[in-house]
Amino acid sequence: LTFQSLVDATVNYGSSGGGVFDARSGELIGIVESYRTAKVAIPTMEDRPIQLPVAGETSVLGAATILRALGDSDLKQFLPR
């Protein structure tokens, strides 16, 4: 399962750790792991570049991977039975 073709969402600073949900069902399909940014210098503010998210460079940790990791950890008691 690849999220590249499934996820179309804006990810901004501070979004890491946030849920990614299926728009139709509302089901959690993953968690934002990270995203890549590009530094952009504005000519009048060269000493203070801004960082913008790079489209298509967001990493999402899939729900199945999260469930597997929880099942293999000391946190498995928190999983639904």
N, C-alpha and C positions, 0 to 999 in steps of 0.2 A: 504494500500500500504506500503510495507516494502522495504527499500532500501538495506537491508542486501544482498538480492539476486540480486539486480540491479546494485549496484555501485562497481566497481573495479578500485580504483584509489589510487595513492600515495598521502598522505597528510603530508606535512612538516610544520615546524614552520612557522608561518605567513600566513598559508592558511585559517585560520578561517575567515569567511565572503566572501570567494571566491565562485564562482558559480560552480555547478555540472551540466553538460550538457549531454544530450542524444547523444551518439556518432553517431547515424544514422541521426537524424533529426536536431541536433544542438539546440534543445529546452532546456531551463532552467528547470531542474527538482528539484532543491533544492540549498541550500546554506550550506557550511560547517559550522557547529556550534562549534564543538570542537573535540578534539581527546585526547586519553590517551597516556601517555608516560611511559617508564620504564627507571630508572636510571641505567647506566652501568658504573662500575668503571674499568678503565684500570690500571693494576698493576703499571705501571710506572707513572701514573697520578692519584693516589688515591684521592688526594685533589680536583680534577676537574672532577667529573663524567659527562658523556655525557647523554643526554636524547634522546631516540629513540622512534618513534611512535610505538604503539602496534598494530599489524595487527588485523583488525576486530573490533577495538574499536573507530571508528570514528562516530560522530553523524552528521547527515544531516537533516536540517530542510526542509521538503518538500514544493514544490511550492504552493500546495493547502493550506497548513497551513499559509504560508506567505500571500497569497491573502486574506484569511479569516481575518487575523489580520489587514491587511491594510484596508479592508472593514469596520471593526469595529472601526477604528481609525479616527483621523482628517486628515489622509493622503489619504482618499478614492478618492479625486479629481485627484490623480495621476494614478489611475487604468484605463485601457482601457474601453471604454464604449461599 
